């Protein structure tokens, strides 16, 4: 069965793409399905589409934001754009920090005083208002360090460059940075890291090949370290599943500009078709790690239940942020599985931290990831796919890693990331 992609629009003009067999789910939630003509018109008018979205975002921002007048307290640390709460969780015992939200969708306070207004007005022709506001606020808070887990934040790069040699900016790698491959040379020049804590040597090599300026250090995965730290005494490593599938977002925002993002669902559906047939023919167990949360998670669960039917498949929920009990469910499923499979992703790489056998499915052949040989399948053909999976299920972990022969810390560093951050903070 060939599954097509459908497009849906909500009341705020957000455009989503999703597999066509969950169309009923969207229509019941009052989304509008776009026909071919509507979709083509929208693609040809991306400028107006973006403007409309920005207007909706601005209206919601003005409804939500509170204005705080007067003095702003000084803090030792600024946590920058902590959208999933990991850094706040890490600093929970360290109360001397300021959480600085920088996205319009998340800003709930605007600080106003004489110093901030004066700085914005004096620099109105030099920089955008938002950037001037952030510079003024940072100077008032006077932190020892500004730290973020959103290493691809444009605001953070600009501020890091502005404050270079004046204030210390530390970025921690959040995800694979294959997206940098699609940037223009001018866009790459705007990326700047005073210090970037990278997951592995692969990332350092990748960033250098892209001529991205920065000071890099391999420290492993921050998120994996948080997981180990949180559940260290209660990790269930007993095998329960033959295969763990690292899911992709089956419900995605449509990207009229970042067109490479729109290839994800079609390629993922090819993987799912092959995997479904393999499970059925070999009578094995699968756990699917969902990536979305909220209504998009509901849609994904509906899709998987319909797609896999009566097969031995478990669907694992995901959480919005670290305060959600389901947030680390993917790591828990990985620990209980023999083989981990998926399209190129950060968590697929992090599975190496747990010494898991991995099969990366990549039809693009662009090799924007560290997987190779026995750990890589770039064929859409079922027989090739089946051969690869059979090999992984039969081979021992020791022989699997011998065949790959990765240098230490290449894919993901087996390092105490939290300890590295603490060491830097205590200097």
C-alpha positions in Angstrom: 0.0 0.0 0.0 1.5 3.3 -1.1 0.7 6.1 1.4 0.6 9.7 0.0 1.2 12.9 1.8 -1.6 15.3 2.6 -1.5 19.0 3.7 -3.6 20.6 6.4 -3.9 24.2 7.7 -5.0 25.3 11.1 -6.8 28.6 12.2 -3.4 30.3 12.6 -2.3 29.5 9.1 0.2 26.9 10.3 0.6 24.4 7.5 1.2 20.7 8.4 2.2 17.7 6.2 1.2 14.2 7.3 0.4 10.8 5.9 -2.9 10.7 4.0 -4.3 7.8 6.1 -4.6 10.0 9.2 -6.7 12.6 7.3 -9.7 11.7 9.4 -7.8 12.7 12.6 -7.1 16.2 11.3 -10.6 16.8 9.9 -12.1 15.9 13.3 -9.9 18.6 14.9 -11.2 21.2 12.4 -8.1 21.4 10.3 -8.7 22.4 6.6 -7.3 19.9 4.1 -5.6 21.7 1.1 -6.4 20.4 -2.4 -3.7 20.4 -5.1 -4.7 23.8 -6.4 -4.6 25.4 -2.9 -1.3 23.8 -2.1 0.3 25.0 -5.4 -1.0 28.5 -4.8 0.5 28.5 -1.3 3.9 27.3 -2.5 4.0 30.0 -5.2 3.1 32.7 -2.6 5.5 31.8 0.2 6.2 35.4 1.0 2.6 36.2 1.9 2.3 32.9 3.7 5.2 33.8 6.0 3.9 37.3 6.6 0.5 36.0 7.6 2.2 33.5 10.1 4.2 36.3 11.6 1.2 38.5 12.1 -0.6 35.6 14.0 2.6 35.1 16.1 2.8 38.8 16.9 -0.8 39.0 18.0 -0.5 36.0 20.3 2.7 37.5 21.7 1.0 40.8 22.6 -1.8 39.0 24.3 0.5 36.9 26.4 3.4 39.2 27.4 3.8 41.1 30.7 5.9 44.2 31.0 8.2 44.4 34.0 9.4 47.9 34.9 12.3 48.8 37.1 15.5 47.1 38.2 16.6 43.7 36.9 18.5 41.5 39.3 22.1 40.4 38.5 22.7 36.7 38.1 25.8 34.5 37.7 24.4 32.5 34.8 22.0 33.2 31.9 20.3 30.1 30.4 19.5 31.1 26.9 16.3 29.8 25.1 15.8 26.7 27.3 12.8 25.4 25.4 12.8 21.8 26.7 14.0 22.7 30.2 17.1 20.5 30.3 19.5 23.3 31.4 17.1 24.5 34.0 16.9 21.0 35.3 20.7 20.8 35.4 20.9 24.1 37.3 18.0 23.3 39.6 20.4 23.3 42.6 22.1 26.4 41.4 19.5 29.2 42.0 21.6 32.0 40.8 20.6 31.9 37.1 18.3 33.9 34.8 16.2 32.1 32.2 16.1 34.2 29.0 13.4 33.2 26.5 14.1 34.6 23.1 11.4 33.2 20.9 8.2 35.2 20.4 6.1 32.1 21.0 7.7 31.7 24.5 8.5 35.2 25.7 6.2 36.1 28.6 8.1 39.0 30.1 9.6 42.2 28.6 11.9 44.1 31.0 11.7 47.9 30.7 13.9 50.5 32.4 15.9 53.6 31.5 19.1 51.8 30.6 17.4 49.4 28.2 15.4 52.1 26.5 18.5 54.3 26.2 20.6 51.5 24.7 17.9 50.6 22.1 17.4 54.2 21.0 21.1 54.9 20.7 21.7 51.8 18.6 18.5 51.8 16.6 20.3 52.1 13.2 23.0 49.6 14.0 20.9 46.5 14.9 17.4 45.2 15.1 15.4 46.2 18.2 15.3 42.6 19.5 19.1 42.2 19.4 19.6 45.6 21.1 17.1 44.7 23.8 18.9 41.4 24.5 22.4 43.1 24.6 21.1 45.7 27.1 19.4 43.1 29.2 22.5 40.9 29.3 24.7 43.8 30.3 22.3 44.6 33.2 22.2 41.0 34.4 26.0 40.9 34.2 26.4 37.1 34.1 29.7 35.1 34.3 28.4 32.8 31.5 25.6 32.7 29.0 24.8 29.1 28.1 22.4 27.5 25.6 21.4 24.0 24.5 20.0 25.5 21.2 23.4 25.6 19.4 21.8 26.7 16.1 20.1 29.8 17.5 20.8 32.8 15.3 20.3 35.2 18.2 22.9 33.3 20.2 25.5 33.4 17.4 25.0 37.1 16.9 25.3 37.8 20.6 28.2 35.5 21.0 30.1 37.5 18.3 29.1 40.9 19.7 30.3 39.9 23.2 33.4 38.1 22.1 36.2 38.5 24.6 33.8 40.5 26.8 31.4 37.9 28.1 31.6 34.1 27.9 29.1 32.3 25.6 28.9 28.5 25.8 26.8 26.4 23.3 26.1 22.7 23.9 25.3 20.7 20.8 21.7 19.7 20.8 21.4 17.8 17.5 23.0 16.7 14.3 24.0 19.7 12.3 23.4 18.3 8.8 21.2 21.3 8.3 24.3 23.5 8.0 25.0 21.6 4.7 22.1 23.5 3.1 23.1 27.0 4.2 24.6 29.5 1.8 28.1 30.8 2.4 26.7 34.0 3.7 24.5 32.2 6.2 27.5 30.1 7.4 29.5 33.3 8.0 26.9 34.4 10.6 27.4 31.3 12.7 29.9 32.0 15.5 30.9 29.9 18.6 33.0 31.3 21.4 32.9 27.7 22.7 30.9 24.7 21.5 30.6 21.5 23.4 30.2 18.8 20.6 28.8 15.3 20.8 31.7 13.7 18.9 34.7 14.1 16.7 32.5 13.7 13.6 30.8 17.0 14.5 34.1 18.9 14.9 35.3 17.6 11.5 31.9 18.5 9.9 31.9 22.1 11.3 35.5 22.7 10.2 34.7 21.4 6.7 31.9 23.9 6.5 34.3 26.7 7.5 32.2 27.6 10.5 34.2 29.6 13.0 34.4 28.4 16.6 36.3 26.8 19.5 35.2 23.1 19.7 35.5 20.5 22.4 34.1 16.9 22.4 32.1 16.3 25.6 29.5 13.7 24.5 25.8 14.1 24.6 24.3 16.4 27.2 20.8 14.9 27.0 22.1 11.3 27.4 24.1 12.4 30.4 21.0 13.9 32.0 19.2 10.6 31.4 22.0 8.6 33.0 22.2 11.0 35.9 18.4 11.0 36.5 17.8 7.2 36.2 21.3 5.8 37.1 20.0 3.5 39.9 16.9 2.4 38.0 17.9 1.5 34.4 16.1 -1.5 33.0 18.5 -3.1 30.5 16.6 -6.4 30.1 16.0 -7.2 26.5 12.3 -6.8 25.6 12.3 -5.9 21.9 14.2 -7.2 18.8 14.1 -3.9 17.1 13.7 -0.3 18.3 12.6 2.2 15.6 13.6 5.8 16.2 10.5 7.6 14.7 10.6 10.7 12.7 7.9 13.5 12.9 5.0 12.1 10.9 3.3 15.4 11.4 5.6 18.2 10.4 5.3 21.9 9.8 5.6 22.3 6.0 8.7 24.3 5.2 8.3 26.5 2.1 11.9 27.6 2.4 13.8 24.6 3.9 12.6 22.2 1.2 15.0 19.4 2.3 12.9 19.0 5.4 9.9 18.0 3.3 11.7 14.8 2.1 11.6 13.3 5.6 8.1 11.8 5.6 8.2 10.3 2.1 11.6 8.6 2.9 10.4 7.5 6.3 7.3 5.9 4.8 9.5 3.7 2.6 11.4 2.6 5.6 8.1 1.8 7.4 6.9 -0.3 4.5 10.1 -2.4 4.5 10.1 -2.8 8.2 6.4 -3.9 8.4 7.1 -6.6 5.9 10.2 -7.7 7.7 8.4 -8.0 11.1 5.6 -9.9 9.5 7.9 -12.4 7.7 10.2 -12.9 10.7 7.7 -12.8 13.5 9.8 -10.4 15.7 9.0 -7.6 18.1 9.3 -3.9 17.5 9.0 -0.8 19.7 8.4 2.6 17.9 9.7 5.7 19.7 7.5 8.6 18.8 9.1 12.0 18.4 6.1 14.3 18.6 4.0 15.4 21.6 0.5 16.9 22.1 -2.0 16.5 19.3 0.8 15.5 16.9 1.6 12.5 19.1 -2.0 11.5 19.1 -2.0 11.6 15.3 1.2 9.5 15.2 -0.2 6.8 17.5 -3.3 6.7 15.3 -1.1 6.2 12.3 1.1 3.4 13.8 -1.9 1.5 15.2 -3.6 1.5 11.8 -0.4 0.8 9.9 1.0 -2.1 11.9 -2.3 -3.6 12.8 -2.0 -6.9 14.8 1.8 -7.2 14.5 3.9 -7.4 17.7 4.5 -3.6 17.9 4.7 -1.4 21.0 4.3 2.4 20.6 6.3 4.5 23.0 5.1 8.0 23.9 7.2 11.1 24.0 7.2 14.1 26.3 7.2 17.8 25.5 10.0 18.7 28.0 12.1 17.2 30.8 9.3 17.7 33.3 7.2 15.2 31.4 7.5 11.6 32.7 7.6 10.4 29.1 10.5 12.6 28.1 13.2 10.0 28.2 11.1 7.0 27.0 13.2 6.7 23.8 16.4 6.0 25.8 14.5 3.5 27.9 13.3 1.6 24.8 16.8 1.7 23.2 18.2 0.0 26.3 15.7 -2.8 26.1 16.3 -3.5 22.3 18.7 -5.6 20.3 19.0 -3.4 17.3 18.1 0.3 16.8 17.0 1.5 13.4 16.0 4.8 11.8 16.7 7.6 9.4 19.8 9.7 10.3 19.1 11.4 13.7 20.8 12.5 16.9 19.2 9.8 19.1 20.3 7.2 16.6 23.9 8.3 17.2 23.3 8.5 21.0 22.4 4.8 20.9 26.2 4.1 20.4 26.6 5.4 23.9 24.7 2.4 25.1 26.7 0.0 22.9 23.7 -0.8 20.7 23.8 -2.2 17.2 22.5 0.5 14.8 21.2 0.5 11.3 20.9 3.9 9.7 18.6 4.2 6.7 19.7 7.0 4.3 18.4 7.1 0.8 19.9 10.5 0.1 23.5 9.2 0.0 24.7 12.6 1.1 26.5 11.1 4.0 25.8 13.9 6.5 26.2 11.5 9.4 28.9 9.2 10.7 27.2 5.8 9.8 28.9 3.4 7.4 29.3 -0.2 6.2 27.3 -2.6 8.4 25.6 0.3 10.2 24.2 1.9 6.9 21.5 0.9 4.4 21.0 3.3 1.5 18.9 0.9 -0.7 15.1 1.1 -0.9 15.0 -2.5 -2.0 13.4 -4.9 0.6 15.9 -7.7 0.0 18.9 -5.4 0.7 17.1 -4.0 3.8 16.3 -7.5 5.0 19.9 -8.7 4.5 21.2 -5.8 6.6 18.8 -6.4 9.4 19.4 -10.1 9.5 23.2 -9.4 9.7 22.7 -7.1 12.7 20.4 -9.4 14.6 22.9 -12.3 14.1 26.2 -10.6 14.8 27.5 -10.1 18.3 28.0 -6.6 19.7 31.8 -7.0 19.9 32.0 -8.1 16.2 29.7 -5.4 15.1 31.9 -2.6 16.6 35.1 -4.4 15.4 33.7 -4.2 11.8 33.0 -0.5 12.2 36.3 0.3 13.7 35.4 3.8 14.9 38.0 5.8 16.7 37.1 6.6 20.3 34.6 9.5 20.7 34.0 9.7 16.9 30.2 9.1 16.8 29.4 10.2 20.4 31.8 10.7 23.2 31.5 8.4 26.2 32.3 11.3 28.5 30.7 12.7 31.7 29.2 15.7 29.9 27.6 17.2 33.1 31.0 17.0 34.8 32.6 18.9 31.9 30.0 21.7 32.2 30.5 21.8 36.0 34.2 22.0 35.6 33.9 24.9 33.3 31.5 26.8 35.5 33.7 26.3 38.6 36.8 27.8 37.0 
